[in-house]
């Protein structure tokens, strides 16, 4: 993921998109609105392609969605933390397994938290 985030920093520099050098939630309302709009556009494209069973469209939309989300990391100065944040969330998600190593699912397929679940400690990563 570090390689991809470096490419997004390059894109933001070349195209004049918003970059924060350090992690922050305090970006302008305009930056927030743009990032939300871009993510929603790609999410809508994914839904349309998936419902049409268009594999190329799905691949395009998911890749564009990932690109826009990683760009949003850059807009919030999280580019140097993305991989560690992802790894921490993955570790937390894996703690959802029950004592027997089984997943617990809601009726719609969402994975639920077991008694072993632990919240991700993202603050510790951002404090480094």
Secondary structure, DSSP 8 states (H G I E B T S, - for coil): -HHHHHHHHHHHHHHT----SS--S---HHHHHHHHHHHHHHHHHHHHHHHTT-HHHHHHHHHHHHHHHHHHHHHTT-TTTHHHHHHHHHHHHHTTS-TTS--EE-TTS-EE--TT-----HHHHHT-
